[in-house]
Amino acid sequence: MKRLQERSVKGPQHVSRQIIAVLVTLLATLAMVVPLGLSALSANRANAVDGQDETASRKPLLYRMMAFNDRIDAYQDELRMDFILRVKHNEFKPDCVGVGGTDTKNPSQCNLSFIYQFVGSENPDYYRRVRYMNTITPDDYVDSNKNANAYDGALAWARNQDEFFTVHKIINSGLYDYLTISIEGDMNIKDKSPDPAKFAVGGHPEPLNVFAIVGDQNTALSCGNSSWSWTTDNCKNFDPASMSDLQAQDRYSNITASMSQDKQMKVYMGYCLDSKEDMKCSGPYSWVGWDTNPNLYQNNQANWGMVTDYGFPDYKSNAVGAIAGTAPGTAPARSFFVYWLNPRGSTNDNPDGICSETNSYYYQWVALKDSEWVPVNGLTPEPVLVTGQQPSPNTATTTTSKAAQVSKYSAFNVSPKDPQYLDNPNVLFATDKDGNPMPAQKDDGGIDFKEAKEKQDLDGYFKMVTWPVTTNRDGSACTVSPEVYDPKSAGLVGINDGMSTVEKDTNISAGWTINTAFYKYDVPRPDDPTITKIENDVDAGLDASGSVYTTKLEPVISGECMPSKDAARPNKVVLYGEDPNNPIVEGQGTNGDDLVKGTDTWGFRLGETVCEVDTGSKQGGSWRIQDTNKLYPSPDSGNKYSGYRRYHAWVTESVSGFGLTSYFSNIGTAYFVSGENVPDASKFSVTVPHTVNGSLPAESVVVFRGEASPVYTAWSSGSLGMTDSRMVVSMKQNAVSGWTSLLTTPANTFQRDAAVGAAPSVTDPTSGLMLDLTKTAATTWTWSLNIPADKFTGYNGSDETQTYAFQVEMVNPMNLRSGPASIERKIDMTPTTLTVDRHDVFQVAGRAYKYVDGDRKVPETKGTMVHVTWPDNTGTDVAVGGQGIWQAVPPEGMKQGDVAVQVLSDDAEGPDAQGRFQGGNQSASVSQELEFRPSTSSLPLTGGWPLSVLKILLLIALGLVGFVACLRNKQENRH
């Protein structure tokens, strides 16, 4: 039986001013301390992530910087970033341009762009724009486009050498989307400076503003006193204050402003400040790569944010030779490189070669797993030392004009056996201790990130970090700022699983991130929880329709969940109760990444709890949250009897840091039921059939009638619906104690949406009795039940055995019974049997009795009228006397013929309250011939004389008395 959707909406509930003041104080306190994660719903809407108000903020926020070329050479200055940006859900659509296309035409088609300071502090108002390039391939892209390839977007990104960003993945979490983004862009930091502070070891701080702008891009920005045209790359006099309108709309943010001081950009000067006694140098510099320097796969900047999801085609050029294409998940050979430059070369300015040689370095591929950095075990479980970088010894005093040198001597991910690289001792080819390629290392130098991800259960983001090894020209240890020149000596190289998060971050920050790649990056959602029980008075388990009837308006909802692998960062279950004005949308547990197709339909947030380990649970954990019925804001009136509430829940994890939610659980529905109405006995009536000519008519029934107004009526709407209350009819003979069930109405008898006048019938499968109903009002039915006459047995002549009680109860959906209502009625369907013992012109007489218990006779009730029909068709009514005797005297002069006697209606039913006779049983008619002479049995001394003879004798006696009196009178007169 489907459940019924019901609603009860009332006006706002009033609370005292003191309570309101306390609530406001609490809310204000919470607003100051709630961190990023899941939080409560607003007064009118569910919310998924802490820090979110009633509606999601449009302001784009930097969630995590995954990789940042935060140390750049003043000559080779490039902007490289991989990061996660939080935006309002559906603010940005990746298909705003075609696969491999860019948002460069006027007008802009996409709702996201970036601008950044192009020349740094030298001219802080000079900004450059970064536009979108689409690298996400839809599932139907190849089938829908002739000559299309799944890797078209990835290939376009690998060929890029201009200012673009791409979005690798959109991760939805509640009201927000988390965009995984890579940026490639040029910069033009001032190359030279006389200021010694600019030559600080480890680079000098350089402010860098990177603004993210969401929404319509075409007229979003101003350049000086005019609009910054969308097709114009640069603005030399941009004022961030001009974005006040965007600020009011929460449409932009400076994503680098939130980065800590040590994470901000540092500039390495491309030469040392001349001073033999006190040489000032920024330190060794790892070449970032720009345009075709060095030549990589597709001849450009394939090494940053490489999209390996779709594989790559073969490639061949004079600069790089032939490079084989790859399957999805594998980066081609010569996609990545490392080359270190050290402007502190051994020259006249540094004749002793102090810290001049950086011809060795370490590198290690690291990846995110559950959003934590780990070594890539399939490639570089430990840092790999590369030696022999050329030229050596190092005589460089500047990093400019080194492009050809870098292209010739860089270490690439190629096979060390490839003849093209035999004269280069440096390659990035990961082997085990026996010299065999690591599992994710392809023989040609390609890197199988798919293998690495799947074998280690990684998130899908990889980056290569490199650390310099610097010595003096004679090979002795460099002692100048070891954390910069020789991090290994300071214990700052590489990471391992035994390190803390802080230690890993410290070592990664000490290195330079030069190459990054993605393969199906994602953060797995936690498994959906399950609602299994809603508290009620009996069994709390959900039925097949996912619902429970309960008398509790504050039920405990409970179920199963999958606990976190890290007890310190537990999974939490969040419960929502449906907003009747925005019903829960079916199928929210299977809606892919778009969890918030309709955030309004989440419902009201009722609470959260930790998913506790439970070995008895199929999912390994369990949860319990009570609906206190106090968190439903006006106009919702809360849980009410005769209403319902639907619940669903999700799990939020805390391991990844995203506060990702699972999809929604199954929907559990609580139907709130209270007692039923006691039937109105004043509406009951019983109609009893009676005999005709001594026999009951065929198929005679006793009719029991009444009226029902159940509280719970059946109604279904989609998957919702409530069953109706059942009506239970029973009867009992007063002489016995037990009730006999006559009928119980089946489900759907009392249909709420049935039209007035509808007249259904229902049959009890056990008794076979049929109940006829007629709907007379919205929730009122009249009914009648036909009870076969043979149900009434056991009459022994007493009133007790002839009197029956008829009872009706209403049973609500929780099987809670109303009080009974009943009516008593005499059920007399036994006809009178008449005998005619005398039938002459002087008297007709006989007896009246009834058969009970089969063949036992009992006298008819005194006063029952017997109708005598004389031969002339006149009639006489006489009453039955004691012992059932009746007698009648024929009228004078009655001729001979048949005389008939019959009880036309016995005393089965007396007059009603208005004195109207209701009728009774009719006996069979008995007739005899009226005789002229009395029978011998009526002669004197033989059992009785006729009445006329008695009259004559009486007259004679009176005459004698009078005669004697006259004689006595005469005698007295004589004296």
N, C-alpha and C positions, 0 to 999 in steps of 0.2 A: 504494500500500500504506500503510495506516494504521500509525502507530507504536505501539509497545507501552509501556504504563506499567509501570515497574518501580520498586521501592524497595529500598533497602538501609539498614537502621537498625541501628546499633551503639551500644554504650555510650559514655559520655563519654570524650573524649580527655584524657589527663593531660599537664599541662605542669609544668615545674619551678616552685618557689616564686619563684625569681628572675624568671622571665618574668611570672608573675602580678603581682608587685610592680611591674614596669615598666608593664604594661598598666593597672593601677589608677592609677598616677601620670599616665599619658597621658590617661586618661579624665577624671580630676579636672581636669587642665589644660584640656582641651577644654570641659568644662562651664562654665568661667569665661569663655571667650572666644568661644564660638559665638554669633553674632548672630542676629536674627530672619531666617529664610530656611529653606532645606531642609537637613536634617542626616541623619546616619546612623540606621539602625534600631537598636533595642535588641537585646539578645541574642536575643529571641524574636519580634520583630515589626518590620515595616518602619515607617519614619517619614518624613513628607513635609516637615516644616518644622523648621528649626533651633530649638532652645529647647524642643522637645517631648520628653517622656520616652516610656517604653514605651506609655503611654496618654495621650490628650490631657488637659490640665488643664481643669477646668471653670471656672476663674477667668476672668471676663470682663475683657478688657483693651481700653483705648482704643488703636486702631490709628492713627487720624488724625482730627484736628479739621478739618473742611472749611470750616465757617463757624460763628461764635460771636458773639453779641451781647455781646461782652466789655466794652463800654462802655455803661452804662445810666444813664438819668436817674433821680434819686431819686424823682421824682414819677411818671414813666412807666416803671416798672421791670418789665421783662418778660424771661423766659428764652427764648432762641432758640438752638438748636444744630442743626447738621448734622454728623454724624460717622460714623466706621466703628468698629464694635465687634467684636472677635474673641471668638467663643464656641466651645465644643466642637461638633463636627459633630452636627447634629440636636438640639442642646440646645433650640433654639427652632424652632417650626413656625408659619409665618405664617397658616395656616388654622385656628388654635386658636379663632378666632371667625369668623363669616361676613364676607363682603365688606361693608365699610362699618360693620361692627359694632365694639363696644368690649368690652374685658375688664373690665366694671364690676360684673357680677353675682357673687353669692356662691354657690358658691366660684369662685375664679379658674380660668380655663381655660388660661391661657398661662404659659409658663415664663420670663418676663422682665418686669421692671418697673424703675423708677428712683425714687429719692427724692432730694430736694435741700433745701438750707437756704433756707427761705422768706423769712426776714427778715434774713438776713445776720448780721454780727457782733453786732448789737444783742441778738439772742437766738439764739445758735448752735445751741441744741437744738431749735429749731422747724423741723420738716421737713414737706415736702409730697410726696405720692405722684403719680407719673405712670404712667398705664396705657396699654395698647396699643389702637390703632385699626388695623384691617386695610384697606389700600388696594391690595393685590395681587389682581388678578383672574385666576382660573384660566382656562385655555383653554375649558373646557366650561361656564363659569358662565352665560352667556347662554342657551345651549341647554337647560341643566338647570333654569333658574328662570324661571317665568312673570313677565312684566313687568320682567325684570332688564335692566340696561344695563351695558356694560363699564365705564363711568365711575362707577359707584355709589360705589366706595371713594374715588376721587379727589374726587368731589363732597362726600362727607362730610368729608374733610380740609379742603377749601376753606371749608366752613362752620364749621369748628371755632373756638371761642374759649375752650376749656377746657384742662385739663392732660392732654395725651395725647402719645404718641409713635407714629410709624408707621415701618414698615420698607419701604424702597423696593426693595431688592435683597438677595438672599443670594448671596454669591460663595463657593463652596467652594474651599478650597485644602488638600488633604491631609486632615489630621485635624481641621481647623478650618473654621468658617464665618465669613465677614466680613459683618456686617449693616450696611447703609447706612441710617442712622436720622436722622429729624428729630424734634426735641422742641419743643413749644410749651407754655409755662407762665407763670403769673403770679408776681410777686415782690412783696415789701412792705418794701423797704429804708427805713430811717429817713429821713424827708424833710429834717429840719433838724439842725444841729449848730453849737455855738459854737466848735468846734475849728477854727482856721485851717488845720490840716493837711488837713482834709477838703475844702478848696477848692483843692487843688493843681491846677495847670494840667495837663490831660490826665487828670484824675480821680485819686481816691485808691484804693489797692488794697483790695479787699474779698474776704476769703476766701470761697470757695464750694466746698462739698463736693457732688458729684453721685455717688451710689452706684448702680451697676448690680447687680441681684440676679437670679440665674438659678435655675432649678429651681422646685419647688412654692412658690407665693407665699402660701398661705393662712395658714400659721402660721410664716412665715419671720421676722417681725419682732416686736419688743416695743416697747411704748410705756409708759415708766415701769415699773411693776411688773406690767403686764398685757399681753396680746397686742394687737398693732396690727391691728385688724380690717381685712380686705381692703376692705370698703366704706367705710372711714373715710379721708377725704382727708388730714387733717393729724394730726401728733403734735407737741405742744408741748414734750415732754420726752423726746426720743429720744436715746439714748446709743449712739454707734457701737460702743462696747465690748460692747454686748449682742449683737453679731453674732458672738461668738466661735465659736458652733457653726457658723455659715455659713463663718467663716474656716477652720475645721478641714476643712470640706468643699470649700474653694476655690470658694465660690458667690457671692462678691461682690468688688467692687473700687471704689475711689474713682477715677473716670475722669478727674477734673480734677487729681488729685494729681501726675500725670506731666507736666503742662503747665509750661512754663518760666514764670519770673516775669513776663516781659513779655506772656505770652499769657493771664495770669489776669485776672479781671474787675476793671474800674475803674469807680468810681461817680462820676458827674457830679452835683454838687449843682445843684438846680433854680433857684438864685438866687446872687447874689454876696454876699460878706461886705462889709457896708457900710463903706466907707472911701474917701473921695475921693482921698486922697493915695496909698493903696496898696490899690486894689480887687483883691480876690481872687476870681477866677472860674475854674471848671473848664474853660470853653471852649464853643464852639458844639456843639450837640447835634442829631443827626439823629433825628427822630421814628421810633420803632420800629413803632408800630401796635399797637393792642389793641382787642379787641371790634369795635365798628363805627367805630373812629376811626383812620383815615378809612374811609368806606364804600368797599369794594372789590367785586369780582365776588363774588356770593353774600353780600355785605354784611358779611363777617367777615375773617379773617386769611388770605386766599388767597395772600398774597405770600411765605409762608415754606414752603420745602420743597414747592412746588407739584408735583403729580403730573400731568404732561401726557401720559402714555403712551396714554390712552384717549380724549382729546378731552373736550369739555364741551358741555352743552346750552345753549340760549338762556336768558337771565336778564333779568328786568325788575323794577325797583322804583322807587318815587318818588325815592329818594335818588340812584340812579345812572342811571336811565333804562333804555333797552333796550340789552342787550349780546348780540351774536350768539354763538351756539355755535361751536365749533371742531372741526376734525378732529384725530385723534391727533397729538401732537407740538406743538400750537399752544396757547399760553396766550391766553385771551380778553383783550379790551381791559379796561382798568381793573383789572388783576390786581396791578399793581405801582405804587409811588409813591415820591416823595422829598420831604421837607420838613425844612428846617433851622430850628432855634430858637437864638437867642443872647440869654441873659439879661443881657448887658452893653449893654442898650439905652441910647440917648442920653436921659438924664434928669438930674435934679438931682445924682444920685450920679456921673454921667458926663457932665457938661455939654459936654465937648469931643467927645463921641462917639468916644472912642478905641476902635478895634476893635469898633465897635458894629454894623456892617452886615455881615450874612451873607445877602445877597440874590442871591448867585450861587454856583454849585457845579459841580463836574465829576462825571460818572458814567461808568462803563464796565462793560459785561458782560464777565466773564472766565469761562473754563471750564477744565476739566481735559482734558488730552490726554496719554495715556500717563502719567497721574497727575502731570503738571506743569502749572502755570498758564500759560495762553496767552490773548491777546485773542480775543474772538469776532469773527472777521473778517466774518461775515455781518451783524453788528450794529454793533459799536463797535471797529473795529481800533485806534482811538485814543480817548482820553478825550473826552467831549462836554461842552462848556461850556453850562450853562443859566443864563440871566440873568433879572432882573426879578421875582424872587420877592417877593410882597407879604405884609404891608404894608411899605411903605418910605416914610420912614425908619423904622428899628426903634426902638421905645420899650419893648420888653419887658424886664422885670426879673425875670421868673419864667417857668418852663415849665409851671406849673400852670394849669388852666382854659383850655387852648389847643386843646381838641379841635375846637371849631367852626371856629376859624381854620385848623387843619390840614386839615380836610375841605374847606374852601372854596378854599384856595390851594395845596394840594399839586399837584405835577406827577405826572400819571398817564400810563400808556402808552395814549394815546388819539390819535385823528387831530386834528391842529391845525385841520382844517377842520370838525370837529364843532361845530355851533352852540352846543352846551351848554357848550363850553369857550372860546368866543371872547373872553370877558372875563378869561380866565386866560392870561397870556403864557407860562406854563410848561407844557410837555408833554415826555414822554419818547418822542420819535419820531425814530428814527435815520435820517439821510439821508446821501447822499454829498455831495461838494463841489459838485455841481450842484443839490442840493436834491431829488434823487430818493430814494425809500425804499430803504434797504439791502435786500439779498436776503432776509434773515430778518425784515424789518419788514413787517407786514401793513398795508394801507391804513387799516383801522379802528383801528390801534394794537396789535392782537394781535401776538404774537411767535412766529415759527415756529422753535422749537428743533430740530425734526426737520430742517429745511433747514440750520440752522447745524451740527448734528452731522454730517450725512452729507457735506456739502461740505468739511468741515474734518477729518473723521475724528476727532471728539471722543469723549470717554468718556461724555458724557451728563449731566454735572453743571454747572450754571450759577449764577453769583451776580453780583449787581450791587453794585459798590462805589462809594461816593460820597465826595468830598473837598470841604470847605468853601472858599469864597473870601471872605475877610473883609477889609474895609477900614475906615478911619476914616470918620466921617460925611461928611466932605468929599471922600471918594473917594481920599484918599492911602493909601499902603501902611500896613498894620498891621504893627508890628514886635514885637508881644508874642508870644513863643513861636510862631514861624511854622510849626513842624511841627504845631501844633495848630490855629491860627487860619487859616493860609494855606499848606497843605502844598506848593502849587505853587511858591511862592517858595523852598522848601527842596528842590525837585526830587523830591518824594515822591508825585506824582500819576501814575497810570496805569502800565501795563506794555506792553512790546512784545517781539517775538521775539528781539531782540538782547540782552536783559537776562539776567543770570545768575539762577539760582534764588534766591540771597540777595537780589538787587536786587528781584526780583519780590515776594518775601515781605515785604520792608521796605516797599514802596510800598502793597501791599494792606493791611498792618497799620496803615499811617498813615491809611487810610480807614475808613469805616463800611460794614459789609455789612448791607443792609436787605432785599433781595429775593433769594430763591433758588428754583431750579426744577430738576426732573429730567425727562429724557426717555430712557427705556430705558438708564439708567446701567448700565454694565458695563465691566469691564476685559477685553479680549479675551485668551483663552488663547493661548499659543503653539501652533503646529501640532504634531500628534503626530509623534514621530520614527518611524523605520522600522528594524527589524532586518533586514539583508539578508544577513549572513554570520556564520557561526560557524566558527572555525578548525578545520580538519582536515588530513589529509595530502594531499588531492588538491584538489578544488574546494570552496571554503568556502561557495558560494552555497546558500541554502535551497532545498529541493525544493518541489514543488507543495503538499505538506502542511505546509510551514513548518518543516522539520526537516533535520538533518544528522547523519550518523554520523561519529564522530570517535574517534581513539585518544587524544586529549589530554584529560586530566582538568583542565587549567588553560587552557581555550580563551580566545581573544580574541573577544569579540562586538563586531560593528561594524555601522554602518548610516548612514542619512542623517538630516538634521535641518535645520531652518530657523534660520540664525544671527540674532542680534539686529541690529536696525538701528543700535544704539549699541554700538560695540566696547568702550567703557568699562564697559558694563553687559551682559555677554554672557549668552546663553542657555546653560544647562548641561543635559547629559543625565545622568540618574540611572538606573542599571541595577539591576534586582532579579532575584534567583534564587528560584525557587519553593520554598516550604516544603511538603514532601510531606504534612505533617499538615493543611495548610490550602491545598489546591490553588488555583491561579489560576482565577478565575471567568471563563468565556468572556464576551465582549461588553463588557469594561470600557472599550473604546475608544468605545462608543456609549451611554454611560449618562447623557447630559445633564449637569446641574449636580451630580448626586449621584455624585461620583467615588469615594466611599468607602462604597459599599453594604456592603462587607465588607473593612475595613482588614486583617483577618487574611490576606486572600488576596493582598496585595501581594507578599509574599515577603520575602526577606532582602536588605537593601541592600548591594550589592557595590561601589559606587563611583560617582563622577561625573566628568565631564570637560566641558570647554568645547566647544560646537558650533562647530567651525572652518569658516571659509569654504572651500568646495570647488566650483569652477566645473564640475567634472565630475559633481556630484550633481544629481539632479532637484529636490531641495529647496534646493539652494544651499549645503549644509553637510554635514559628515560627522563621525563620532565613532568612537572605539575604546576599549573598556574590557575589561580582562582579569579573568576570574574566577580568582582565585588559589587557589580551593578552600580558603581558610583562614578564611572569614567565615561558616561555617555552624555555629551553636552546637548543642550537645547538646540533644536526642537525634539531630539530623540528623548523619549520619556523613560528609557531604560527597559529592563526586562519586566514584562507584565504577564499575568496569567491570561490564557487564551491566545498568547502571542508566541513568537519564536525568536531565536537568535542563531545566526550561522557564524561559525568560527573557522579561521584558518591561521596557520602559523608558518614561520620560516626560521631557519637557523642563520645566525651571523657568526662568521669566524673572526678570530683576532690574530691568527698566525701571520697572514699576508700583510696586515696593516691596512688593507683596503676596507676592512669591515664588510667583506662580501657576504651577500645573502644567498641562501639556497633559493630554489624556486619554492612556490607555496606548497604547503601540505595539502592533503585531502581536506574537504570541507566537512566539518562536523556540525550537525544542526541539533539544537536543543529546543524542544517544544514544551512550553511551560503550561502545566495543567493543574487545576485545583479541583475541588469537589464539584459534583454534578447537581443539577436542580432536582429536588424531590418532585416526582410527578404529582399533578394536581388530582387528587382523588374525587374532587367534586365534579370532574369532567367524565368520571367513569360511569358506565351503564352496562347492564347485562340483560340480554333478551333471551328468554327460555322458550323453546318450541313445546307444543302440547299435542296430545293425541287427538286424532280425528276419527270418530267412530271406533274408538278403542285401540287405535294403532298410530304410532308416530309416522308422519309422512317420510317417504324415502329421503335419505341423506339429510336428515334433520340435524341442525347444529345449534349449539348455544353460542350466541354472539356477544363477545366482550369488546366494548368500545371505550375509547379514551382520546386523550390529546397529549402530544409529546412536544416539549420545547427544549431540546438538548443544548447544553452550553457548547459542545464540540460537534461541529458538523463537518462533513467531508468536503474537501476542496483541493484540487491539484492544479499546479501551474509549473510547467516544465519539470524540473527535478524536485520541486518543492511540493509539499502537500501534507495535510493533516488528516488522519483518520477520524471518523466520527465516533461518538459514544454509542454504546450498544444498549438496546432496551431489552430487559429480561422479564418475561411474563411467566408467572407460575400460579398454581392453584393448589388448594388442599381442602379435603373434607373435614368438617369441624370435629368429626369423631376420631381423626388421626392427627399425628403431630407433624409428619413430614410434608414438605412441599414437593409438588410434582412440576418439573420444568415443562412448560408448554412451548416456549419459543425464545430464541435469542437472535436479535437482528444481526445479520452479517455486516462486514465493513461496507461502507458506501451506501448504506440505507438512507441516511439523512444527508442529502447532497445540498451543500450551500448554494451552488449555482443553478440548482433546478428551478424551473419557473413555477410561480404560484399557480396552482391548479394541476400540477403534475401528479399523477396517480399511479405510483409504482406498487409492485407487490414483491414480497420476499418470502422465502420458504425456509423453515428450519430443517436442516438436513437430518437431524435425529428424530424429531417428532413428526416431520412431514407436514406440519401445520403451516398455513399461509396467512401472512399479515398483509392486509390491504391498507394503503396509506394515501392520503391526499394532502398536498402542501397547501396550507391556507395563508401563510405569511412567511416572512423571510426565514424565520427559524422555528416555525410551528407547523406541526403535522397532526391531522386527525387520523385515527387508525381504528381498524376493527379486526378482530381475530375470531375466526370460525372454529369452534371446538366441537368435534363430533359428539353426538349424544351418547355413544357407547363409552366415552371417557368417564361417565358418571355412573358408578356402580356402588353396590354395598348398602343400598337402602334397606333398613330393617324395620321400618315403620316409625322410627323416632325422628323428630325434627333435626336432631343432631347429625343424623346420617344423610339428611336431605338438604343440609345447609353447607354451602361452599364459600371459601374466601378466595378472591382473585387479587393477585399482587403484582405490582410493576416496580422495577428498579431501573435506574440508569447507571451504567458502568462507564467511567471515563477511559481515555486511552491508556491510563496507567493501571487499569483494573481496579480503581477505587470506586466503590459503590456509593450511590446516593442512599438516603434513607428510603425505606419502602413505603409505598402507598397502596392501600388495599380497599376492597369493597366486599361485603358479604351478601350472598344471595341464596334464596331457597330454590333449589333445582328439582322441581317436581314434574316428572314426565311419566308418572305411573298412572294409568287410567283406572277408573272404578269398574269393578265387575258387579253386575246386577243379577239377582235371581228373582223370579216371579213365582212365589209359593202359593198364592191364591189369586184366582182370576174369574170371579162370578159377578153377577149384577149387584151383589150386596157389598163386595169388597175386593180390591186388588192390593196385594201385599207381598213383600219379600224382603230380601237382605241386600246390603251394599257393602262391598269389601274390596281390598286390594291384595294382590299377590306380592309378597316380598320374599327375599332370599330364595327365589325359585318358585316353590309351590306352597309356601306358608301364607295363610290368610290372616289379614288384620282388618277389623271393622273400619269402614269409611268414617271420616271425621263427621261428628254430629253437626247437623245443620247444612250439610251438603244437599243441594236441591236435586230431586229426581223429577223429571218431567214425564208425565203420563199422557199419552195421546189416545183418546177414546175412539171407538169405531166411527163416530160421526166427525172425526178430525178435530174435535175440540180438545183442549188440553188442561191438565191440572198439574201444578208444581207442589210437591210435598217435600218436607225436610226429612233427612235421615235422623232417626232418633238414636237412643242408646243401643249399643251392640250392633249398630248398623242396620236396624230394622226400619223399614219404611212401609207405609200403607196409605191407600187412597180409596175413597168411596165413590163408586160411579154415580154420575148424576141420575136423578129420578127419571125413570122411563128410558134409560139407555138401552138401546137395542143390542142385540147380539152382534158380534164381529170381533176383529182383531184389536187387541189393546197393546200398545207398545210403550215401553219404559226406557228412559235414557238419561244419563247425567250429561247435560249439555256443556257444562263447564264446572269443574270441581274447584276446590279452594286453593289450587296451586299458587295462584297469585291474587292477593286481595286488592282492594282499591289502592290507588296511588295517593300521594299527598293531597291531591285535589278531590279525592273521593271518587275518582273514576275507576270503574272496575277494569281490571287488566286481563281477566280471563284465566282459563285453566284447561285441564284435560277433559276431553269428551269421551264418554264411555261408548262401548258398542251398544246398539239398540237391541233390546230383547222384547219379543212380542209373544202373546198368547191369545187364544180365543176366549172372549168373554162369555161365560156360561150363564144360562137362565136360572137354573136351580142350584142351590148351594151344594156343595159337595158334602159327603158324609162326614167329612172331618170338621164341618162347620155346624152340625146339628148339636142341640143341647146334650150335654154329658159326653160329647165326642170331641170336644176341643174348641167349642165356641159357636154362638148364634149370630145370625145377621143382626144388624143394628135396628132394622124395623121391628123385629120381634121384641127386642129389648125395650123399644119405645112402647109397644102395646102392653107389655107386662108392667111397665112403669105407670101407665095410665090406669091399669086395673088396680095396682097397688094404691095409687092416689085415690081412686074411687072408693076402695074399701076403707081407707082411712077417713074419708069424708062421711061415709055412711055410718061408721061407728061413732063419729063425733056427733052426728045428728041424734042418734039414739040416746046417747048420754045426756044430751041437752034436754030432750023431752022428759026423761026421768027426773031430772033436777026440777023441771017446771012443775011436775006433779006434787012434789013435796013443798 
